[in-house]
Amino acid sequence: MLPQGKFPPKVFINGEIHSFEEARISVFDRGFLFGDGIYEVMMQLENGIFYKKAHLDRLQNNLNKIHIAFNVKEVERNLEPLLRASGLVDKSCLIYMQVTRGIAARKHAYPKEATPSVMMYALPYALPKVNPNKMNAILVPDVRWHRCDIKSVSLLGNIMANEAAMNNGADEAALVRDGVITEGSHTNIFFVKDGTVITHPANEHILNGVTRMIVLQLCQELGIPVLERAVTEDEIEQMDEAFFTGTTTQVAAIAKLGNHVYFHGEQVGTVTLRLQQAFGKLRSKETSGLTFETYINPQTI
Ligand code: PDD
């Protein structure tokens, strides 16, 4: 018996589509043995898959970083059959994709002849235009490795931090490495000080979120100054506003971070609110002077 929960209707594995109960992988898959694989999460919304190219480019980039020889065009080609089999064509849904190095006898070094394993699914998932949640986040030491730019399926550090947040009745954990806030357990984090948006630079200590990049682009369009620098734990209380970003989180106002309260009730900060509204508009057809495909510079992913 599988545990209850929100499983997807169908699962794509290496060219075949199965019911979720019947979807199987080998115990010798290196994703299972070593966490040797890359994943991606994107949303299909009313205008199609939101920033599909940015997500697929990042998947390709990450696979290249760990030398998994795989062309993401294969994933892209199979999205439509998966959505069709799942009854989710043109429906709001979350799309999860992962590519591992494949099946091989257990040895640490990369096997010479493994064929990458591909798994993906689509899950019905509705997102409001603006995330109404007022986030309460705890601070957790960032015990992860030094290649957080790689969207690896090994997420132990992230899930331990998120579990700590849940156990403390919080919504998210903000990670602290060497006295600076890096990112959330599954989100990027932004601060606002005197009208300037501040966020950790996209280096090896954070995942460069697609939503992060969209928000930085929106700041440029709205004339909001940006500083890409790390904020220290000591500076939290000097900041005026803070928010998390992520594919399912969108732009979420932080009401409380650690012991510091940014706002009570519904009083979301003005810059956060502006960005939330601008982000929400990206989904509506009226604003489609921009194309999702070209909005983000692939060089920055
Ligand atoms: N998480 N940082 C981390 C550690 C993440 O896991 C994520 C995404 C982000 C935000 O990236 P993006 O804006 O591209 O979603 C930042 C995904 C959604 C997840 O693990 O489910």
py3Dmol code that shows the C-alpha trace and the ligand (Angstrom):
import py3Dmol

protein = """\
ATOM      1  CA  MET A   1       0.000   0.000   0.000  1.00  0.00           C
ATOM      2  CA  LEU A   2       1.312   3.423  -0.924  1.00  0.00           C
ATOM      3  CA  PRO A   3       0.853   6.187   1.629  1.00  0.00           C
ATOM      4  CA  GLN A   4      -2.081   8.485   1.000  1.00  0.00           C
ATOM      5  CA  GLY A   5      -1.481  11.977  -0.314  1.00  0.00           C
ATOM      6  CA  LYS A   6      -1.520  13.984  -3.468  1.00  0.00           C
ATOM      7  CA  PHE A   7       0.049  11.635  -5.994  1.00  0.00           C
ATOM      8  CA  PRO A   8      -0.059  12.548  -9.703  1.00  0.00           C
ATOM      9  CA  PRO A   9      -2.439  10.679 -12.034  1.00  0.00           C
ATOM     10  CA  LYS A  10       0.398   9.478 -14.297  1.00  0.00           C
ATOM     11  CA  VAL A  11       4.180   9.111 -14.190  1.00  0.00           C
ATOM     12  CA  PHE A  12       6.477   9.204 -17.216  1.00  0.00           C
ATOM     13  CA  ILE A  13       9.511   6.907 -16.901  1.00  0.00           C
ATOM     14  CA  ASN A  14      11.981   6.465 -19.753  1.00  0.00           C
ATOM     15  CA  GLY A  15       9.473   6.806 -22.567  1.00  0.00           C
ATOM     16  CA  GLU A  16       6.550   5.024 -20.900  1.00  0.00           C
ATOM     17  CA  ILE A  17       3.596   6.413 -19.014  1.00  0.00           C
ATOM     18  CA  HIS A  18       2.356   4.521 -15.963  1.00  0.00           C
ATOM     19  CA  SER A  19      -0.225   4.991 -13.247  1.00  0.00           C
ATOM     20  CA  PHE A  20       1.477   6.300 -10.118  1.00  0.00           C
ATOM     21  CA  GLU A  21       0.942   2.957  -8.333  1.00  0.00           C
ATOM     22  CA  GLU A  22       2.788   1.106 -11.064  1.00  0.00           C
ATOM     23  CA  ALA A  23       5.635   3.532 -11.681  1.00  0.00           C
ATOM     24  CA  ARG A  24       8.902   1.734 -10.805  1.00  0.00           C
ATOM     25  CA  ILE A  25      12.623   2.409 -10.948  1.00  0.00           C
ATOM     26  CA  SER A  26      15.559   0.078 -10.301  1.00  0.00           C
ATOM     27  CA  VAL A  27      17.101   0.096  -6.833  1.00  0.00           C
ATOM     28  CA  PHE A  28      20.402   0.420  -8.730  1.00  0.00           C
ATOM     29  CA  ASP A  29      19.398   3.722 -10.239  1.00  0.00           C
ATOM     30  CA  ARG A  30      22.079   6.197  -9.149  1.00  0.00           C
ATOM     31  CA  GLY A  31      19.375   8.685  -8.250  1.00  0.00           C
ATOM     32  CA  PHE A  32      18.187   6.214  -5.622  1.00  0.00           C
ATOM     33  CA  LEU A  33      21.677   5.127  -4.457  1.00  0.00           C
ATOM     34  CA  PHE A  34      23.556   8.436  -4.528  1.00  0.00           C
ATOM     35  CA  GLY A  35      21.083  11.225  -5.234  1.00  0.00           C
ATOM     36  CA  ASP A  36      23.014  11.453  -8.515  1.00  0.00           C
ATOM     37  CA  GLY A  37      20.557  13.458 -10.570  1.00  0.00           C
ATOM     38  CA  ILE A  38      19.025  16.828 -11.316  1.00  0.00           C
ATOM     39  CA  TYR A  39      15.408  17.935 -10.984  1.00  0.00           C
ATOM     40  CA  GLU A  40      13.233  20.839 -12.043  1.00  0.00           C
ATOM     41  CA  VAL A  41       9.797  22.124 -11.056  1.00  0.00           C
ATOM     42  CA  MET A  42       7.665  24.376 -13.246  1.00  0.00           C
ATOM     43  CA  MET A  43       4.024  25.451 -13.410  1.00  0.00           C
ATOM     44  CA  GLN A  44       1.539  25.304 -16.237  1.00  0.00           C
ATOM     45  CA  LEU A  45      -0.779  28.308 -15.886  1.00  0.00           C
ATOM     46  CA  GLU A  46      -3.409  29.943 -18.084  1.00  0.00           C
ATOM     47  CA  ASN A  47      -0.834  31.124 -20.670  1.00  0.00           C
ATOM     48  CA  GLY A  48       0.971  27.815 -20.932  1.00  0.00           C
ATOM     49  CA  ILE A  49       4.037  26.630 -19.053  1.00  0.00           C
ATOM     50  CA  PHE A  50       5.382  29.593 -17.097  1.00  0.00           C
ATOM     51  CA  TYR A  51       8.953  30.357 -18.232  1.00  0.00           C
ATOM     52  CA  LYS A  52       9.324  26.899 -19.718  1.00  0.00           C
ATOM     53  CA  LYS A  53      12.500  27.795 -21.578  1.00  0.00           C
ATOM     54  CA  ALA A  54      14.176  29.180 -18.459  1.00  0.00           C
ATOM     55  CA  HIS A  55      13.403  25.977 -16.531  1.00  0.00           C
ATOM     56  CA  LEU A  56      14.516  23.661 -19.338  1.00  0.00           C
ATOM     57  CA  ASP A  57      17.694  25.713 -19.897  1.00  0.00           C
ATOM     58  CA  ARG A  58      18.495  25.458 -16.196  1.00  0.00           C
ATOM     59  CA  LEU A  59      17.881  21.693 -16.279  1.00  0.00           C
ATOM     60  CA  GLN A  60      20.251  21.352 -19.236  1.00  0.00           C
ATOM     61  CA  ASN A  61      22.855  23.568 -17.563  1.00  0.00           C
ATOM     62  CA  ASN A  62      22.748  21.567 -14.341  1.00  0.00           C
ATOM     63  CA  LEU A  63      23.011  18.247 -16.177  1.00  0.00           C
ATOM     64  CA  ASN A  64      26.040  19.630 -18.012  1.00  0.00           C
ATOM     65  CA  LYS A  65      27.594  20.708 -14.697  1.00  0.00           C
ATOM     66  CA  ILE A  66      27.591  17.119 -13.419  1.00  0.00           C
ATOM     67  CA  HIS A  67      28.369  15.594 -16.835  1.00  0.00           C
ATOM     68  CA  ILE A  68      25.139  13.700 -17.386  1.00  0.00           C
ATOM     69  CA  ALA A  69      25.003  13.433 -21.166  1.00  0.00           C
ATOM     70  CA  PHE A  70      21.354  14.139 -21.864  1.00  0.00           C
ATOM     71  CA  ASN A  71      19.492  16.527 -24.110  1.00  0.00           C
ATOM     72  CA  VAL A  72      16.474  18.118 -22.425  1.00  0.00           C
ATOM     73  CA  LYS A  73      14.714  18.231 -25.794  1.00  0.00           C
ATOM     74  CA  GLU A  74      13.698  14.660 -24.936  1.00  0.00           C
ATOM     75  CA  VAL A  75      11.937  15.933 -21.826  1.00  0.00           C
ATOM     76  CA  GLU A  76      10.315  18.763 -23.753  1.00  0.00           C
ATOM     77  CA  ARG A  77       9.044  16.407 -26.468  1.00  0.00           C
ATOM     78  CA  ASN A  78       7.344  14.231 -23.861  1.00  0.00           C
ATOM     79  CA  LEU A  79       5.607  16.998 -21.909  1.00  0.00           C
ATOM     80  CA  GLU A  80       2.577  17.078 -24.179  1.00  0.00           C
ATOM     81  CA  PRO A  81       1.983  13.268 -24.104  1.00  0.00           C
ATOM     82  CA  LEU A  82       2.346  13.336 -20.316  1.00  0.00           C
ATOM     83  CA  LEU A  83      -0.116  16.220 -19.923  1.00  0.00           C
ATOM     84  CA  ARG A  84      -2.548  14.512 -22.272  1.00  0.00           C
ATOM     85  CA  ALA A  85      -2.345  11.151 -20.433  1.00  0.00           C
ATOM     86  CA  SER A  86      -2.753  12.994 -17.125  1.00  0.00           C
ATOM     87  CA  GLY A  87      -5.869  14.850 -18.326  1.00  0.00           C
ATOM     88  CA  LEU A  88      -4.080  18.148 -17.704  1.00  0.00           C
ATOM     89  CA  VAL A  89      -3.779  19.733 -21.157  1.00  0.00           C
ATOM     90  CA  ASP A  90      -4.407  23.491 -20.645  1.00  0.00           C
ATOM     91  CA  LYS A  91      -5.046  22.920 -16.927  1.00  0.00           C
ATOM     92  CA  SER A  92      -3.238  24.546 -14.059  1.00  0.00           C
ATOM     93  CA  CYS A  93      -0.662  22.061 -12.829  1.00  0.00           C
ATOM     94  CA  LEU A  94       2.784  21.547 -11.367  1.00  0.00           C
ATOM     95  CA  ILE A  95       5.299  19.713 -13.546  1.00  0.00           C
ATOM     96  CA  TYR A  96       8.113  17.804 -11.845  1.00  0.00           C
ATOM     97  CA  MET A  97      10.998  16.442 -13.935  1.00  0.00           C
ATOM     98  CA  GLN A  98      14.124  14.589 -12.923  1.00  0.00           C
ATOM     99  CA  VAL A  99      17.006  13.085 -14.809  1.00  0.00           C
ATOM    100  CA  THR A 100      19.465  10.783 -13.046  1.00  0.00           C
ATOM    101  CA  ARG A 101      22.715   9.265 -14.271  1.00  0.00           C
ATOM    102  CA  GLY A 102      20.933   5.925 -14.719  1.00  0.00           C
ATOM    103  CA  ILE A 103      21.360   2.338 -13.577  1.00  0.00           C
ATOM    104  CA  ALA A 104      24.784   0.880 -12.744  1.00  0.00           C
ATOM    105  CA  ALA A 105      26.428  -1.420 -10.175  1.00  0.00           C
ATOM    106  CA  ARG A 106      27.251   0.672  -7.103  1.00  0.00           C
ATOM    107  CA  LYS A 107      30.592   2.428  -7.515  1.00  0.00           C
ATOM    108  CA  HIS A 108      31.202   6.051  -6.673  1.00  0.00           C
ATOM    109  CA  ALA A 109      32.855   7.125  -9.931  1.00  0.00           C
ATOM    110  CA  TYR A 110      30.553   7.928 -12.835  1.00  0.00           C
ATOM    111  CA  PRO A 111      29.795   4.713 -14.793  1.00  0.00           C
ATOM    112  CA  LYS A 112      30.952   4.784 -18.412  1.00  0.00           C
ATOM    113  CA  GLU A 113      27.861   3.265 -19.953  1.00  0.00           C
ATOM    114  CA  ALA A 114      24.791   4.166 -17.964  1.00  0.00           C
ATOM    115  CA  THR A 115      21.767   5.564 -19.784  1.00  0.00           C
ATOM    116  CA  PRO A 116      20.177   8.516 -17.967  1.00  0.00           C
ATOM    117  CA  SER A 117      16.804   7.781 -16.352  1.00  0.00           C
ATOM    118  CA  VAL A 118      14.028  10.285 -16.928  1.00  0.00           C
ATOM    119  CA  MET A 119      11.027  10.611 -14.649  1.00  0.00           C
ATOM    120  CA  MET A 120       8.356  13.264 -14.739  1.00  0.00           C
ATOM    121  CA  TYR A 121       4.801  13.884 -13.716  1.00  0.00           C
ATOM    122  CA  ALA A 122       2.154  16.581 -13.712  1.00  0.00           C
ATOM    123  CA  LEU A 123      -0.044  17.254 -10.697  1.00  0.00           C
ATOM    124  CA  PRO A 124      -3.195  19.426 -10.621  1.00  0.00           C
ATOM    125  CA  TYR A 125      -2.126  22.582  -8.781  1.00  0.00           C
ATOM    126  CA  ALA A 126      -3.819  25.957  -8.575  1.00  0.00           C
ATOM    127  CA  LEU A 127      -1.900  29.153  -7.853  1.00  0.00           C
ATOM    128  CA  PRO A 128      -3.516  32.491  -7.031  1.00  0.00           C
ATOM    129  CA  LYS A 129      -2.121  35.527  -8.896  1.00  0.00           C
ATOM    130  CA  VAL A 130      -0.709  36.858  -5.643  1.00  0.00           C
ATOM    131  CA  ASN A 131       0.367  34.589  -2.806  1.00  0.00           C
ATOM    132  CA  PRO A 132      -1.833  35.690   0.125  1.00  0.00           C
ATOM    133  CA  ASN A 133       0.325  33.976   2.758  1.00  0.00           C
ATOM    134  CA  LYS A 134       2.158  36.097   5.276  1.00  0.00           C
ATOM    135  CA  MET A 135       5.207  33.980   5.927  1.00  0.00           C
ATOM    136  CA  ASN A 136       6.660  33.234   9.307  1.00  0.00           C
ATOM    137  CA  ALA A 137      10.225  31.940   8.959  1.00  0.00           C
ATOM    138  CA  ILE A 138      12.763  30.594  11.394  1.00  0.00           C
ATOM    139  CA  LEU A 139      16.541  30.832  11.015  1.00  0.00           C
ATOM    140  CA  VAL A 140      18.357  27.517  10.560  1.00  0.00           C
ATOM    141  CA  PRO A 141      22.106  26.924  10.065  1.00  0.00           C
ATOM    142  CA  ASP A 142      22.858  26.274   6.381  1.00  0.00           C
ATOM    143  CA  VAL A 143      24.571  22.892   6.675  1.00  0.00           C
ATOM    144  CA  ARG A 144      24.346  22.129   2.955  1.00  0.00           C
ATOM    145  CA  TRP A 145      27.309  21.559   0.651  1.00  0.00           C
ATOM    146  CA  HIS A 146      29.096  24.252  -1.362  1.00  0.00           C
ATOM    147  CA  ARG A 147      27.351  23.628  -4.703  1.00  0.00           C
ATOM    148  CA  CYS A 148      23.826  24.778  -3.933  1.00  0.00           C
ATOM    149  CA  ASP A 149      23.707  26.203  -7.479  1.00  0.00           C
ATOM    150  CA  ILE A 150      23.234  22.591  -8.647  1.00  0.00           C
ATOM    151  CA  LYS A 151      19.568  21.586  -8.465  1.00  0.00           C
ATOM    152  CA  SER A 152      20.489  18.141  -7.203  1.00  0.00           C
ATOM    153  CA  VAL A 153      17.851  15.631  -6.115  1.00  0.00           C
ATOM    154  CA  SER A 154      19.871  15.169  -2.902  1.00  0.00           C
ATOM    155  CA  LEU A 155      18.062  17.668  -0.742  1.00  0.00           C
ATOM    156  CA  LEU A 156      18.803  16.375   2.752  1.00  0.00           C
ATOM    157  CA  GLY A 157      20.058  19.737   4.031  1.00  0.00           C
ATOM    158  CA  ASN A 158      16.996  21.469   2.604  1.00  0.00           C
ATOM    159  CA  ILE A 159      14.468  18.994   3.961  1.00  0.00           C
ATOM    160  CA  MET A 160      16.046  18.984   7.431  1.00  0.00           C
ATOM    161  CA  ALA A 161      15.745  22.783   7.509  1.00  0.00           C
ATOM    162  CA  ASN A 162      12.148  22.668   6.266  1.00  0.00           C
ATOM    163  CA  GLU A 163      11.270  20.011   8.839  1.00  0.00           C
ATOM    164  CA  ALA A 164      12.662  22.274  11.577  1.00  0.00           C
ATOM    165  CA  ALA A 165      10.402  25.076  10.287  1.00  0.00           C
ATOM    166  CA  MET A 166       7.335  22.803  10.351  1.00  0.00           C
ATOM    167  CA  ASN A 167       8.178  21.575  13.851  1.00  0.00           C
ATOM    168  CA  ASN A 168       8.350  25.194  15.001  1.00  0.00           C
ATOM    169  CA  GLY A 169       4.981  26.076  13.474  1.00  0.00           C
ATOM    170  CA  ALA A 170       6.724  28.236  10.827  1.00  0.00           C
ATOM    171  CA  ASP A 171       6.171  28.326   7.046  1.00  0.00           C
ATOM    172  CA  GLU A 172       9.777  28.309   5.875  1.00  0.00           C
ATOM    173  CA  ALA A 173      13.364  28.201   7.098  1.00  0.00           C
ATOM    174  CA  ALA A 174      15.856  30.907   6.116  1.00  0.00           C
ATOM    175  CA  LEU A 175      19.349  29.434   5.979  1.00  0.00           C
ATOM    176  CA  VAL A 176      22.349  31.078   7.628  1.00  0.00           C
ATOM    177  CA  ARG A 177      25.905  30.349   6.477  1.00  0.00           C
ATOM    178  CA  ASP A 178      28.868  32.154   8.063  1.00  0.00           C
ATOM    179  CA  GLY A 179      26.545  34.783   9.514  1.00  0.00           C
ATOM    180  CA  VAL A 180      24.766  35.598   6.231  1.00  0.00           C
ATOM    181  CA  ILE A 181      21.305  34.649   5.004  1.00  0.00           C
ATOM    182  CA  THR A 182      21.693  32.588   1.833  1.00  0.00           C
ATOM    183  CA  GLU A 183      18.185  31.457   0.813  1.00  0.00           C
ATOM    184  CA  GLY A 184      15.134  29.556   2.031  1.00  0.00           C
ATOM    185  CA  SER A 185      14.838  25.749   2.241  1.00  0.00           C
ATOM    186  CA  HIS A 186      13.042  25.784  -1.127  1.00  0.00           C
ATOM    187  CA  THR A 187      12.938  29.480  -1.965  1.00  0.00           C
ATOM    188  CA  ASN A 188      15.174  32.489  -2.542  1.00  0.00           C
ATOM    189  CA  ILE A 189      15.034  35.377  -0.092  1.00  0.00           C
ATOM    190  CA  PHE A 190      14.954  39.119  -0.727  1.00  0.00           C
ATOM    191  CA  PHE A 191      15.118  42.142   1.576  1.00  0.00           C
ATOM    192  CA  VAL A 192      14.166  45.780   1.057  1.00  0.00           C
ATOM    193  CA  LYS A 193      16.028  48.674   2.673  1.00  0.00           C
ATOM    194  CA  ASP A 194      15.246  52.335   1.918  1.00  0.00           C
ATOM    195  CA  GLY A 195      13.558  51.324  -1.346  1.00  0.00           C
ATOM    196  CA  THR A 196      16.455  49.134  -2.547  1.00  0.00           C
ATOM    197  CA  VAL A 197      15.899  45.418  -3.113  1.00  0.00           C
ATOM    198  CA  ILE A 198      18.736  43.296  -1.719  1.00  0.00           C
ATOM    199  CA  THR A 199      19.324  39.605  -2.422  1.00  0.00           C
ATOM    200  CA  HIS A 200      22.195  37.115  -2.138  1.00  0.00           C
ATOM    201  CA  PRO A 201      24.336  37.015  -5.301  1.00  0.00           C
ATOM    202  CA  ALA A 202      23.826  34.013  -7.587  1.00  0.00           C
ATOM    203  CA  ASN A 203      26.931  32.086  -6.596  1.00  0.00           C
ATOM    204  CA  GLU A 204      27.540  28.520  -5.410  1.00  0.00           C
ATOM    205  CA  HIS A 205      25.729  29.096  -2.115  1.00  0.00           C
ATOM    206  CA  ILE A 206      22.251  29.531  -3.596  1.00  0.00           C
ATOM    207  CA  LEU A 207      20.091  28.148  -6.351  1.00  0.00           C
ATOM    208  CA  ASN A 208      19.555  30.927  -8.888  1.00  0.00           C
ATOM    209  CA  GLY A 209      15.769  30.719  -8.936  1.00  0.00           C
ATOM    210  CA  VAL A 210      13.819  31.389 -12.101  1.00  0.00           C
ATOM    211  CA  THR A 211      11.439  33.443  -9.952  1.00  0.00           C
ATOM    212  CA  ARG A 212      14.463  35.288  -8.498  1.00  0.00           C
ATOM    213  CA  MET A 213      15.560  36.214 -12.007  1.00  0.00           C
ATOM    214  CA  ILE A 214      12.056  37.322 -12.997  1.00  0.00           C
ATOM    215  CA  VAL A 215      11.846  39.525  -9.876  1.00  0.00           C
ATOM    216  CA  LEU A 216      15.231  41.117 -10.627  1.00  0.00           C
ATOM    217  CA  GLN A 217      14.026  41.817 -14.165  1.00  0.00           C
ATOM    218  CA  LEU A 218      10.786  43.322 -12.801  1.00  0.00           C
ATOM    219  CA  CYS A 219      12.816  45.581 -10.475  1.00  0.00           C
ATOM    220  CA  GLN A 220      14.700  46.874 -13.492  1.00  0.00           C
ATOM    221  CA  GLU A 221      11.464  47.558 -15.361  1.00  0.00           C
ATOM    222  CA  LEU A 222       9.858  49.261 -12.366  1.00  0.00           C
ATOM    223  CA  GLY A 223      12.956  51.365 -11.643  1.00  0.00           C
ATOM    224  CA  ILE A 224      13.533  49.700  -8.260  1.00  0.00           C
ATOM    225  CA  PRO A 225      17.265  49.715  -7.387  1.00  0.00           C
ATOM    226  CA  VAL A 226      18.816  46.294  -6.703  1.00  0.00           C
ATOM    227  CA  LEU A 227      21.865  45.246  -4.717  1.00  0.00           C
ATOM    228  CA  GLU A 228      23.042  41.659  -5.097  1.00  0.00           C
ATOM    229  CA  ARG A 229      24.788  41.157  -1.785  1.00  0.00           C
ATOM    230  CA  ALA A 230      24.359  38.898   1.202  1.00  0.00           C
ATOM    231  CA  VAL A 231      22.428  40.237   4.199  1.00  0.00           C
ATOM    232  CA  THR A 232      23.897  39.306   7.577  1.00  0.00           C
ATOM    233  CA  GLU A 233      21.878  37.855  10.425  1.00  0.00           C
ATOM    234  CA  ASP A 234      22.544  41.080  12.379  1.00  0.00           C
ATOM    235  CA  GLU A 235      21.011  43.192   9.624  1.00  0.00           C
ATOM    236  CA  ILE A 236      17.624  41.440   9.644  1.00  0.00           C
ATOM    237  CA  GLU A 237      16.110  43.959  12.036  1.00  0.00           C
ATOM    238  CA  GLN A 238      17.465  46.931  10.092  1.00  0.00           C
ATOM    239  CA  MET A 239      15.693  45.851   6.902  1.00  0.00           C
ATOM    240  CA  ASP A 240      12.276  47.346   6.060  1.00  0.00           C
ATOM    241  CA  GLU A 241      10.749  44.375   4.236  1.00  0.00           C
ATOM    242  CA  ALA A 242      11.546  40.796   3.289  1.00  0.00           C
ATOM    243  CA  PHE A 243      10.030  38.253   0.917  1.00  0.00           C
ATOM    244  CA  PHE A 244      10.586  34.745  -0.434  1.00  0.00           C
ATOM    245  CA  THR A 245      10.385  33.762  -4.103  1.00  0.00           C
ATOM    246  CA  GLY A 246       9.929  30.407  -5.789  1.00  0.00           C
ATOM    247  CA  THR A 247       7.988  28.594  -8.488  1.00  0.00           C
ATOM    248  CA  THR A 248       5.093  27.633  -6.208  1.00  0.00           C
ATOM    249  CA  THR A 249       5.763  30.336  -3.588  1.00  0.00           C
ATOM    250  CA  GLN A 250       5.756  33.122  -6.232  1.00  0.00           C
ATOM    251  CA  VAL A 251       6.464  36.327  -4.245  1.00  0.00           C
ATOM    252  CA  ALA A 252       5.544  35.753  -0.581  1.00  0.00           C
ATOM    253  CA  ALA A 253       5.743  38.517   2.004  1.00  0.00           C
ATOM    254  CA  ILE A 254       7.658  37.642   5.183  1.00  0.00           C
ATOM    255  CA  ALA A 255       5.818  38.856   8.276  1.00  0.00           C
ATOM    256  CA  LYS A 256       8.338  37.451  10.745  1.00  0.00           C
ATOM    257  CA  LEU A 257      11.941  36.293  10.336  1.00  0.00           C
ATOM    258  CA  GLY A 258      13.671  34.834  13.379  1.00  0.00           C
ATOM    259  CA  ASN A 259      12.663  37.163  16.217  1.00  0.00           C
ATOM    260  CA  HIS A 260      12.036  40.159  14.018  1.00  0.00           C
ATOM    261  CA  VAL A 261       8.519  41.165  12.987  1.00  0.00           C
ATOM    262  CA  TYR A 262       8.311  43.047   9.656  1.00  0.00           C
ATOM    263  CA  PHE A 263       4.570  43.628   9.780  1.00  0.00           C
ATOM    264  CA  HIS A 264       1.379  42.580  11.530  1.00  0.00           C
ATOM    265  CA  GLY A 265      -1.858  41.487   9.877  1.00  0.00           C
ATOM    266  CA  GLU A 266      -2.228  42.508   6.248  1.00  0.00           C
ATOM    267  CA  GLN A 267       0.329  45.332   6.147  1.00  0.00           C
ATOM    268  CA  VAL A 268       2.614  43.954   3.441  1.00  0.00           C
ATOM    269  CA  GLY A 269       5.476  46.371   2.607  1.00  0.00           C
ATOM    270  CA  THR A 270       5.040  48.678  -0.391  1.00  0.00           C
ATOM    271  CA  VAL A 271       7.913  47.313  -2.497  1.00  0.00           C
ATOM    272  CA  THR A 272       6.891  43.693  -1.826  1.00  0.00           C
ATOM    273  CA  LEU A 273       3.309  44.523  -2.794  1.00  0.00           C
ATOM    274  CA  ARG A 274       4.411  46.245  -6.011  1.00  0.00           C
ATOM    275  CA  LEU A 275       6.489  43.249  -7.003  1.00  0.00           C
ATOM    276  CA  GLN A 276       3.718  40.803  -6.089  1.00  0.00           C
ATOM    277  CA  GLN A 277       1.296  42.683  -8.324  1.00  0.00           C
ATOM    278  CA  ALA A 278       3.771  43.009 -11.194  1.00  0.00           C
ATOM    279  CA  PHE A 279       4.557  39.302 -10.910  1.00  0.00           C
ATOM    280  CA  GLY A 280       0.849  38.398 -10.929  1.00  0.00           C
ATOM    281  CA  LYS A 281       0.346  40.433 -14.115  1.00  0.00           C
ATOM    282  CA  LEU A 282       2.911  38.332 -15.982  1.00  0.00           C
ATOM    283  CA  ARG A 283       0.269  35.634 -16.093  1.00  0.00           C
ATOM    284  CA  SER A 284      -2.470  37.677 -17.671  1.00  0.00           C
ATOM    285  CA  LYS A 285      -2.918  37.789 -21.404  1.00  0.00           C
ATOM    286  CA  GLU A 286      -3.151  41.624 -21.498  1.00  0.00           C
ATOM    287  CA  THR A 287       0.521  42.043 -20.632  1.00  0.00           C
ATOM    288  CA  SER A 288       1.773  39.645 -23.255  1.00  0.00           C
ATOM    289  CA  GLY A 289       3.918  42.104 -25.112  1.00  0.00           C
ATOM    290  CA  LEU A 290       6.678  40.030 -23.559  1.00  0.00           C
ATOM    291  CA  THR A 291       7.242  36.427 -24.472  1.00  0.00           C
ATOM    292  CA  PHE A 292       7.978  34.092 -21.611  1.00  0.00           C
ATOM    293  CA  GLU A 293      10.626  32.442 -23.725  1.00  0.00           C
ATOM    294  CA  THR A 294      12.800  35.503 -24.217  1.00  0.00           C
ATOM    295  CA  TYR A 295      12.181  37.323 -20.958  1.00  0.00           C
ATOM    296  CA  ILE A 296      15.139  35.812 -19.146  1.00  0.00           C
ATOM    297  CA  ASN A 297      18.662  35.945 -20.479  1.00  0.00           C
ATOM    298  CA  PRO A 298      19.746  32.273 -20.706  1.00  0.00           C
ATOM    299  CA  GLN A 299      23.316  33.337 -19.901  1.00  0.00           C
ATOM    300  CA  THR A 300      22.253  34.123 -16.353  1.00  0.00           C
ATOM    301  CA  ILE A 301      20.672  30.737 -15.589  1.00  0.00           C
TER     302      ILE A 301
END
"""
ligand_1 = """\
21
PDD
N 12.422 24.819 -5.211
N 16.230 27.806 -3.713
C 16.011 26.498 -3.514
C 16.898 25.769 -2.567
C 14.963 25.847 -4.174
O 14.763 24.527 -3.973
C 14.118 26.593 -5.044
C 12.992 25.940 -5.804
C 14.367 27.964 -5.207
C 13.540 28.816 -6.113
O 13.752 28.501 -7.466
P 12.625 28.744 -8.560
O 12.221 30.177 -8.464
O 13.309 28.451 -9.851
O 11.512 27.802 -8.256
C 15.449 28.523 -4.545
C 11.514 24.008 -5.982
C 10.291 24.714 -6.408
C 11.249 22.705 -5.232
O 12.222 22.149 -4.748
O 10.116 22.253 -5.171
"""
view = py3Dmol.view(width=600, height=400)
view.addModel(protein, "pdb")
view.setStyle({"model": 0}, {"cartoon": {"style": "trace"}})
view.addModel(ligand_1, "xyz")
view.setStyle({"model": 1}, {"stick": {}})
view.zoomTo()
view.show()
